[in-house]
Amino acid sequence: MWLAVIAVLIGLAILVWSADLFVDGATALAKKFNVPGFLIGVLILGVGTSAPEMVVSVLAALEGSPDLALGNAYGSNIINIALVLGATVLISPIIIRKGIIKRDLPLLVLITMVAAWQLRDGQLDQADGIVLIALLVVTLGIQIVLSLREGNHEHEGEPIAESVDAEHIEQTLTRGLISLVIGMLLLVISSRAIVWGAVELATLWGVSELVIGLTIVAVGTSLPELVSSLSAARKGEHDMALGNIIGSNIFNTLGVVGLAALIAPITVSPIILSRDIVAMGLVTLLLVVLCGFAFMSKRPFGRTSGSTLVLFFVGYTLWLIQTVNL
């Protein structure tokens, strides 16, 4: 038991440090290549910090634990929006861009609807997995093209910077890549340590597998998103923080669940359909409404919206406790 406690505490300490390193590397690369911060958030932070969810869900699928696999992915999606984004904007409000309202949020809603539709028969087979992975490839391709095009338009008319010493450019690029790789590796390793310790403790306390997936494992694997988003927001990289959440949820819904279904067909528990998919859909729609209001009123996505999202997380947690027999 003490080994599990130590794993959680040390994992948290390493996680906080590695997230700063990870964001520093991503920021350096974004600025070096004039890539929009939102795109870096979607691709590197969003997809990269979803690595723990993928590891846990793949292992769960291989070991015949579908509730853990789905609970991890969908629970992480709920936590990413309600807790991670809510806590982030409580600390540092975010300016909502037009592209987020017109493109990114509708895409997230569409993907959430596809996920819910696939679960209608209570099964996720390999054909469903292929569809989800194919959608992931198409989605990421669209995000790359549109975000780069938008980034180029944003830089039009700006003065061209003077040439910089080639050696300095190479050194900055090298440091950015090293920070990114080391930060990502430490994020995954520390997250695994946290999840292992938490699952060990939960098992000793006799908590059900579904509850482990939706709470301890989902929170544990969402820690990279939480720390990375907070770190990005603190450094003023607001687009990167929001892109992290949207990219992570897209990757969880399509990539993590799709890969788990490819490995082994999944029988979906009825409670996931009646509670967790509903909660994931509601919090996604709530995000759309709050972002839309912030954009229309020309106000930052700030503390009022953050408090609303965090209250949703508290309500969902209470709902979970009441509907699951511990």
Secondary structure, 3 states (H helix, E strand, C coil): CHHHHHHHHHHHHHHHHHHHHHHHHHHHHHHHCCCCHHHHHHHHHHHHCCHHHHHHHHHHHHCCCHHHHHHHHHHHHHHHHHHHHHHHHHHCCECCCHHHHHHHHHHHHHHHHHHHHHHHHCEECHHHHHHHHHHHHHHHHHHHHHHHHHHHHHHCCCCCCCCCCHHHHHHHHHHHHHHHHHHHHHHHHHHHHHHHHHHHHHHHCCCCHHHHHHHHHHHHHHHHHHHHHHHHHHCCCHHHHHHHHHHHHHHHHHHHHHHHHHHCCEECCHHHHHHHHHHHHHHHHHHHHHHHHHHHCCCCECHHHHHHHHHHHHHHHHHHHHHCCC
